[in-house]
Amino acid sequence: MFQSKISGLGYYVPDNIITNDDLSKIMDTTDEWIQERTGIKERRHIVKGEDTTTTMGVKAAKIAIERSGVDYQDIDFIVFATISPDYYFPGPGVALQHELGLKTIGALDIRNQCSGFVYALSVADQFIKTGMYKNILVVASELQSLGLDMTDRGRGVSVIFGDGAGAAVLSREENPSKGILSTHLHSEGEHAKELALLAPGMGGRWITDILEDNSPDDESYFPHMNGQFVFKNAVVRFTEVIIEALQANNLQVSDIDLLIPHQANLRISQFIQKKFDLNDDQVFNNIQKYGNTTAASIPIALTEAWEQGKIKEGDNIVLAAFGSGFTWASAIIKW
């Protein structure tokens, strides 16, 4: 069995900054209201026609590949996580392969929402540990701004989300004590509709139904979130999956050098930080700048933390996510 390590990281966010004050001009909200409930001060939205889910992923991937030192032609496989693909089908993995000029390697699309990057990381880790592949490109990219209800009706959800992409190159590591030590994946479909986008889809309304009705009151194609219910479940599952990862590796909370949680809500991150009695240097948050970029949030935060020198060789890095599905996941990395 081989180990897998992150050999390169990169991220990309659009230049277009949308502040809370900007949103207050188009919906009944305020900077104070948004910050109090989410901790978000601003987020990035693409300029229509300038970026797509794939192009953002390509930009992040190029940085990660360059930093990894791996040649483009030595990338063996692609795992792409998103809930906002350019097309309903095919998924963006094949588009990324084409845009990067990679060989006709496999491309797998992951649909695990906010947990998508950790799920993708776990899949890539297994492929490397079994010896099937040596270098895998893992990308998470989200273009959410064009699919939000930017009215008073949708403000509870729309103020939270932003656009962006993050990428990592996973490579084979000979040292068994380094790299990704373990990953832990869970789901609970009982609560699927508590955080969901119901249409278009057979579980809600198909595209033909929407076109026939042409109803301005139809909310089925906008995201729905039962905020309080999601929050209550998130703090429980975050706690459980972090403890599970620590126990699997015979580690204590005191062994955590840096926790990078999915950037869903700053209040959730602060709750988890307090729960584990971690200091500010042990938890990395950037939701204040970018909002919730769903699958892309962890790789964006991981890359920023690394760029800022907050991750050093030998550190124990914990990644944890919770989101729609419900799905939740964690990973422990010995850097």
N, C-alpha and C positions, 0 to 999 in steps of 0.2 A: 504493500500500500504506500502510495505517495502522499505527501501533503500538498496543499495548494496555498499560495500566498498572493496577496495583492501586490503586483509589481508596478502598477501605474494607475493614477487617478486623474480625472478631469471633470470639469463641469462647465455648463454654459447657461446663462440666463439672459433674456432679452434686455436691451437698454431702456425700454419703455417702463418707467417707474410710475406706479399708480398708488398715490397716498390715500390715507383715510379721508382727508379733506376732499380729494378728487371724487371719491365715492359719495360723499355727503352732498355733492352737487347734483347727483342723479337719483338718489334714493334717500329716504328718511333715516339717516344715521349720522353719527358724529365720531370724531377721532376718539373721544373719551369712551363712548359706548363700545367701540370695536376693541380698543386696547384693554379695557376692563375685562371683557369676556374672552379674548383670544390672545392678547399680548402682541398682536400684529400692528405694525406702524405703516408698512407699505408692502407691496408685492410687485412682481413683474408680469406684464401682459405683452404678448407679441403684437406687432403691427401687422394687420392682415395682409397677406401676400408676401411678407418678408421672411417668415419662419413657419415651419410645420413641426409636428412631433418628430419626424425623421430628420429634418435638417438640424434641429437642436441636438438630437442624439448624435448625429455625425460630428458636430462641432465638439461636443464633449468627448466623444470617442477618439478623435484625432489627438487631443491633448493627452488623454490617458495612454494611448499607444506610444506617442513620442516619449513620454516620461518612463514608460516601461522598458524601453530599449529593445522591444520585440519588433521584428520586421513584420510589415503588413502581411506578407505571404506566409508567415509562420503562425498566424491566427488560425486555429483549428475549428472554431465553433463560435456561434453568436447566441446569446440569450438576451432578449429584449423585453423589458417589463413596461407596460403602459395600460391605462384605461382609456386613452384618448388617441387611438391610431388614426393615421391619415385616411384610411379606408375602413369600411366595416369589415371587408376582407379584400386582399390578403393583409396580414399583419405587417408591422413596420420592420421586422427583422430582415426580410428579403430586400426591402428598399435600402436599408442600411448597408447590407452586403454589396449591393450594386453601387451605391454612392461612394463607398470606400474603395471600390475596385478590388475587393477580396476575391479569393478563389471561390469555386462553387461549393463552399462549405455549408454545413447545416445551419439553419437559423430557427430558433425556437422562440415563440412569443408566450409571455407569461401574463396572465390576467388575475393578479391577486391584489389589485388596488394598492392601498397604502403599505401592505406587506410585500409588495411585488419585488422590491430589490432584494430583500433578505431571502425570499423564495428563489429568486434567480441566482443569487449567490450560492444557495444550497445546492441547486441543480448543477451549477458549474463545478462546485467543489466535489460532488460525487463523481462526475466525469473524469476529473483530474486524479482523484484518489484511486480510481479503478485502473488508471493507466490508459484510458481510451483517448484522451486528449492532453496536450501539453500546455497550450495557451488559449484561453477562452476570453472573448470580449463580452462583458456584461454591461448592458446599457439600460437606463431607466429615463424615460422622457415623457413629459406631460404638457399638452396644450389644452388648457381647461377654460381659458377666458372667453372663448367664442361659444361655449356651451352653457354659460351661466345665465340665470334670470336676473338681469341687472335692473330690477325694479324693487319697489318696497316689498312686494310679495316674496321675493327671493333673497332679501338682504341677509337673513340668518345664515345662509350658506355661501352666497356669492362674495361676501367680504373676506372669506377665509382663504380662497384658493388662488394660486398663481401658476405661472408657466415656468418651465425650466427643464434641464436635463443633467444627469450625472452618469459617469462611466467608470468602469474599473477593468483592468486586465488581470486575470488570474493566471498564474503560471505555476509550474511544478516546483516544489520545494523539497530538497532531499533531507533537510533537518526535521525529524519527526516532532520536535518540540516547538516548531515555529509555524506560522501561517494560521489558517482557519482550523481551530481546534474542534468545534462542533457547531451544528445548526439545529434549530428546534422549531418545528412547524405545526400549526394547529388551525382548526376551523370549527365554526358552529353555525350551520346554515339556518338554524331555527330563527335567527334574527336578521336574515338577509334583507328584509324590506325596511329595516330601521335606518339603513344608510344605503341608498340605492338610486339608480336611474332606471326606471321601468320600461321606457320605450326609446327607440324601437326594439321590439323583441316579443317573442311569443308569450313570455310570462306577463307582459303588460299589453301594449298595443303595437301592432306591426305598422310599418311605414305607410302601407295602403290605408289603414284606418285613419291615420293622422291626416293624410292628404284628402280623404273623403270628407272628414268632419270640418277641417280647416277652422277649428275653434280657438279663439284667442284665449279662452280660459283653460285650455288643456295644459296641465302641469306635468304630464307623464314623461315628457322629454327633457325635464330639468331635474337636477339632483335633489333628492329628498333626504333630510337627516333629522332624526329624533335626537336632538342635541344632548339633552340630559341623560337619556338612556345610553347613548353612545359613550358619554363621559364616564358614567358609573361602571360600565363594562370594561372600558379601556384601562382604567387605573387598576382594576383587579387582574386583568389578563397581562398587562405590562409587568406587574409584580410577579405573577406566577412564572412567566416565561423567562424572566431574568434569573430568578432563583433556580429554575430548572437548568439553565445553562451553567450557572456557577457550580451547582451540585454535580453535574455531569463531568466537570473538570476538576473536582476537589478544590474549588476556590471559595474564598470568603468575599463578602461585600468589600472588605478592606483591600482586596486584591484588585479592585477595579481602578484602573488608571484613568479611563475616559469612557463615559456612557454617551452614546449618540442615539437618542430616541428619534423615532419618526416625528417630524415636525407637524403635528396635527393641531395642537393648541398649547400655548405656553403654559397654561394653567395645569394641563395634564403633566407636562414635563416637571413643573415645579412640585406637584404632588408626589411624583415618583422620587424626585431628588430628596424631598423631606422624608418620605417613607424609608429610604435606604440611608438616610443621614449622610448624604454626599455633599461635599463642598462645591462651590461654584466652579472650581478648576477641574472637577471630575465629571461635569456634565456640559455638553456643547449644544447650544441652541442658536439658530439663525432665523427662526420663523418670523422674528420681528422685521426682517428685511425682505423676505421672500414669500411669506404666507405658507400655506400648505401646498406643496408641489407633489403630493401623493407619492407614487413610486419613486420619484426623483429626489425626494427630500433627504433621505439618508445618504445617498452618494454625494449630493451637493454639500451637505454638512460634513461628511467624512473628508471630502477633498479640501474644504475650507479649513477644517481643523488641522489637517496635515500641512497645508500651506502656511498656517500661522505658527507652526512649530509646536503644536499641542500634542502631537503624537511622536513618540521616540521609539527607537529599537528596543524590544523587550517589553514594551507596554502591553497590558491586557486591555483590549478594546472590546466593549460590549455594544452590539447593535440590537435594537428592539423596536418592534412595530406592531401596530394594531389598526385595523380598519374594516371597511365594508366586507361583508361576507357572512358573519364576522370571520376574519382571519387574523391571526397574530403569529409572531415569529421572533426568534432571537438568534444571534450568532456571537461566538467569542473568538477573537483573533489575537494571537500572540504576534505582535508586530516585529 
